[in-house]
Amino acid sequence: MDSPEIRPEDEGQEPANLRFLRRLVTVLTATMIGGVLLIIFLIVMRFNDPAPDLPTEITLPGGARAISFTQGPDWYAVVTDNDEILIFDRVTGQLEKTISVQ
């Protein structure tokens, strides 16, 4: 069996499909590096956000115990062990509405 003959003009060139794969790997590597850097940047930015302002003290009516807490831009709500949702004004801290959970 004869080995293929290598011509002098072919020695420095690579096949077209190998050139395509080399470029594809380079582009994919750059894309992955950019993606990892973007994810790290987003995580750092997310953890640098200031924590939401929480009320220092909430007085619940009738000796109820708080089960959960949530807040909006101008209100906060407390779910109690009495199956009620108490909605308070963020500025004044006054109870605005009581919703009974069925």
C-alpha positions as CSV (number, residue, x, y, z in Angstrom):
1,M,0.0,0.0,0.0
2,D,1.4,3.4,-1.0
3,S,1.4,6.3,1.4
4,P,-0.2,9.5,0.0
5,E,2.2,11.8,-1.5
6,I,2.7,15.1,0.3
7,R,3.2,18.0,-2.0
8,P,5.3,21.0,-0.9
9,E,2.5,23.5,-1.3
10,D,0.2,21.5,1.0
11,E,2.7,21.2,4.0
12,G,1.8,24.5,5.7
13,Q,-2.0,24.4,5.1
14,E,-4.6,22.6,7.2
15,P,-7.8,21.1,5.8
16,A,-10.9,23.3,5.6
17,N,-12.9,21.3,8.0
18,L,-10.1,21.3,10.6
19,R,-9.8,25.1,10.2
20,F,-13.6,25.4,10.7
21,L,-13.4,23.3,13.9
22,R,-10.5,25.3,15.3
23,R,-12.4,28.5,14.8
24,L,-15.6,27.0,16.2
25,V,-13.7,25.9,19.4
26,T,-12.2,29.3,19.7
27,V,-15.5,31.1,19.4
28,L,-17.2,28.7,21.9
29,T,-14.4,29.1,24.4
30,A,-14.7,32.9,24.2
31,T,-18.5,32.6,24.6
32,M,-18.1,30.4,27.7
33,I,-15.6,32.7,29.3
34,G,-17.9,35.7,28.6
35,G,-20.9,33.8,30.0
36,V,-19.0,32.8,33.2
37,L,-17.8,36.4,33.7
38,L,-21.4,37.7,33.2
39,I,-22.8,35.2,35.7
40,I,-20.1,36.2,38.3
41,F,-20.9,39.9,37.6
42,L,-24.6,39.4,38.1
43,I,-24.1,37.4,41.3
44,V,-21.9,40.1,42.7
45,M,-24.3,42.9,41.8
46,R,-27.2,41.0,43.3
47,F,-25.5,40.5,46.6
48,N,-24.5,44.2,46.7
49,D,-28.1,45.3,46.6
50,P,-29.2,46.9,49.9
51,A,-31.5,44.8,52.1
52,P,-35.1,45.9,52.3
53,D,-36.0,48.1,55.2
54,L,-37.9,46.1,57.8
55,P,-40.0,47.5,60.6
56,T,-38.2,47.5,63.9
57,E,-41.2,46.4,65.8
58,I,-44.7,45.1,64.9
59,T,-47.5,44.9,67.5
60,L,-50.0,42.2,66.6
61,P,-53.5,42.5,68.0
62,G,-54.9,39.9,70.4
63,G,-51.6,38.2,71.2
64,A,-51.4,36.6,67.8
65,R,-48.1,34.9,66.7
66,A,-46.6,35.8,63.3
67,I,-46.1,32.9,60.9
68,S,-44.9,34.8,57.9
69,F,-44.1,38.3,56.7
70,T,-44.1,40.0,53.3
71,Q,-43.9,43.5,52.1
72,G,-44.7,45.9,49.2
73,P,-43.6,49.4,48.4
74,D,-45.9,51.1,50.9
75,W,-47.3,48.2,53.0
76,Y,-46.2,45.1,54.8
77,A,-48.3,42.1,55.8
78,V,-48.1,39.5,58.6
79,V,-49.8,36.1,58.5
80,T,-50.8,35.0,62.0
81,D,-51.5,31.7,63.6
82,N,-55.1,32.8,63.9
83,D,-55.5,32.4,60.1
84,E,-55.5,36.1,59.5
85,I,-53.5,38.3,57.2
86,L,-52.8,41.7,58.8
87,I,-51.8,44.5,56.4
88,F,-50.0,47.5,57.9
89,D,-49.1,50.9,56.5
90,R,-45.3,51.1,56.0
91,V,-45.0,54.8,57.0
92,T,-47.3,54.9,60.1
93,G,-47.2,51.3,61.1
94,Q,-50.9,51.3,61.7
95,L,-53.1,48.2,60.9
96,E,-55.0,49.0,57.7
97,K,-56.8,45.8,56.9
98,T,-57.4,42.3,58.3
99,I,-58.2,39.5,56.0
100,S,-59.5,36.2,57.3
101,V,-58.1,33.1,55.6
102,Q,-60.7,30.4,55.2
